[in-house]
Amino acid sequence: MQTSTHPLIVNPAMNDHQALSTTETCAGAARFVTTRWSVVLRLWDKDSPQADEALDYLCRTYWYPLYAYARRGGLNVDEAKDATQSFFQHMLGKSLFARADPHRGRFRSFLLTCFKNHVGQQRRKRPLVIGEPRVSSLDETEAEQRYQHEPVDPQSPDLLYERRWAVTQLEKALAQLKAECAAEGEAAQFAAMKPFLIGDQGDATYRELGRQLGTSEGAARVRTHRLRERYRESLRQVVAQTVSTEEEILEELRHILEVLSR
């Protein structure tokens, strides 16, 4: 993926008016509700029927970034697994998510600060007991395999966490779009256009894409452009889960581009 020029992300050089004009081309742009922290707020009441769903969402979004942070910070595989799993158990059990305040900074920063504190405390306590209930069905073996493919050049644990968070946002948005296309009977078309969405088409051309789609080169460009707009909207929906305002959505999009460009 050519992250520095990813076609999905709003150009950080744009002013707010230009960025809003670009990102609001999709019909769904006005559907955002006032409360962007809806997922986090569901965890305030751990007995809520939606609490498990919200926790699962956050686990799938932040489990690997936190795991990668722990590994880069010096924990071994088992220690990193236990620290990450026990952290989410601790966060839910102690209702610490209620401390997250959208007016006091980004949720991802709040979460990392809490994780750092948790790891420090865990070093002085017993490790997670084998057989204790796990809060996420994430494949822990896969997590370590992903970590082994991180760049050889060492990044700071904090930067690695930010980068993994950014990549996770793109992956979640892409998965959401893929599911939508499949539901519309366009799974094959999505697969053909996906490389053009993420800037990973290699030597492939729009003419070749047109042949795959059974249309002209120009029509292939138009269809890809429209799908890219839907991809951008999907990312906006993902980002909107843990920020408070429209301006913050734009800031998060810019931050994703900045992190992936480092």
N, C-alpha and C positions, 0 to 999 in steps of 0.2 A: 504494500500500500504506500503510495506517495503521500505521506502525511503532511508534508510541508505545503502542498498545493491541493489538498483534498477538495474535490469539487463540491462537497456537501456543506462545508463551513463558510459562514459569512466572512468576507474579507475584513480583517481587523482595521484596515485603513479607512473603511467606510464610516461616515458619520452616522448618528443614530437614525436620521430620517432615511438615508439610503438603505441602511441595514433593515429597518422595519419594512420598507417598500419591497425589498428583496424577499424577506422571509414571510411576508403576509400574502404572497401570491397564491398560496393554497387556500382553498375554501374553508378549511378547518382552523385557520389561524385565530379566528375569533371565538373558538369554543373553550378557551382556557377559563377556568373558574378563578375566583379571587384568591382562594387559599391554595397556594402551590405546594405547601407542605402536607398535603392530605395524607400521604403514605406515612410520614413520620408521626403525624398527629394520631393516627389510629393506634399507635403503640402506647399512647398515654394510658389507655385502659387495656391491660393485658388480657382481661376477661372478655373483651369485645369479640364478636364473631369474626371481625375483619382483622384482628390483631395477628393471627397466624399468617394470613395472606400478606400483610404488610411486612412482617418479619422475613418471610420467604423472599419478597421482592428485594429488601435491603441486603439480605444474605447473598443473593445472586449478583447484586450489583457491587458489593464491597468485600465479599469474602476473599476473592483472589487478590485485589489490591492490598488488603491488609496482610494477607499471607505473604505476598511478595515483599512487603515492607519488613515483616518479621524475619524473613530469610536473609534479606540484604543487611538487616541490622545485626546479624550474627547468630540467630537461633538455628538449630539444626532442623531437619525435616519434622521429626516428631514434636519437638518443642513448638515449632511454628503452627502445626496443625492444632495442637492442644490450646495454644494461646488464642488462636482465631476462633475456634469453636467455643471455648469457655467464655470468650469476650462477649459473644452474642447472647449466650445464656445469661451472663451477668447483666448485660444491658437490659434485657427484657425482664429478668427477675427483679431487678432493683428499680425498674421504671425510670432508668436514667435518660431515656429518650425524651422524657418530659422537660429535661433541662435544655434541650436544643431550642434556641431562640433565633428565628429568621432575621431578627434585627441586630444580631451580634456576630454575624459572620456566616460563612458557608457551612452547610451541614457536613460536607466531606472533611473540612478542617476540624470541626467539632468532634467528628467521629475519630479522626486520627489522634487528636489530643487525648480523648478518652482511652483509646487503644494503647497509647504510650504509657499512660498511667496504669492501665490494667496489666501490661507486660511487666512493668516495674514491680507491682504488687505480687504478681504471680511468681516472680523469681524468689520471693520470700515465703511462698506458701507451697502446698503440695500441688503437683501437676494434676491435670484432669484425669479422673479415674477411668481406666479402660472399661468400656461397657456402659458408661454414663450416657444418657440420651443425647443425641446429636440434634442440633437445631437446623441443619441444612443437609439436603441430599446431594450436595455437590461432590463430585468425584475427587477425593483428596489426592489420589495418585495422579490424576490428570493435572491437578494444580501444580504439583511438583514438576511434572513433565513440562508444563508451560514455563515454569520458572527457569528450568535448565536451558530454555531457548531465549532467555533474556540476553541483551547485548553483553558481550564480553567486557567492554569498557565499563568500569563500575560507575553507576549513578548513585547519588545519595539515596538512602532509604525513602526520604520524603519525596524526592523527585520521581523515583520509581513508582511510589504509591500514586502520585498525581498522574503519571503516564498511564498506568494500568487502569485508573479510574476513567481517564479520557477514552481509552480504547474500548472499555466496557460500555460506555455510553454509545459509541458508534455501533458496536456489536448488537446491543439491545435494540437500537433503532432499526438496524438492518434486519434483524430477526422478526421484528414487528411488521416491517414492510413485506418481508417474504411471506409471512402468514396471511397478510391481507391479500396479496396477489394469488396465493394458493386458493384462498376462499373464493376468489373471483374466477378461478379456472385458468389463471395465467402463470402457473408455476414455471413452465418451460420458458416463457418469454422473460420472466424475471431472471432465471438462470443465465439466459443469453446476454441480458443487459447488465447484470451485476458487475462484471469487470469494469464497465464504463462508468458505473456509479462511484466506484471507489478508486478510480485512477489506476487500475491494475490490468488494463487491457493488453499491455505489451505491444506487439506489432499489429494487433488486430485493428481493422478499420471499420468505419461506419458502413462502408459498402458491403463488407463481409457480414456485418451484423444484419444489414437489410436482407441479405440472402437467407440468413437463419430465420428471420422473422417473416420472410415472404413478402417483403415490401421494398421500397426504394431507399437509397442512401439518405435522402432528405427526410423521408418519413421516419427512418430509424433514429435520426438525430432528434426529431421532434418528440418521439416516444421516449427516448432516453432523457431528454430534458424534463418532460413531464414526470417521469418516474423519479428523477433526481429531486424535483420539487416535493414529491411525496416523501422521499427519504429525509429531506430537510425538515419537513413537518413532523415526521416520526421522531427525529432527534429532539425537536422542540418539545414534544410531548414527554419524552423521557427526561429531559433536563428540567421540565416544569414541575416534576414531582418533588424536588427539594430546594426550590427557590421561591421567592415571594412575589416578584413583580415582573412585568414585561421587560423592563430594562435589565433585570438580573438574568433573564434568559439570554439576552444578547451578550452580556458579560461572560456568561458561561460558555457560549459558543465561541467567543473570542479566546477564552482561556483554553478551551480544548485545542484550538489551532495552535496557540502559543506553546502549550506543553508538547504537542506532537511534533512541533518544528524544532525543538531543542536537540 
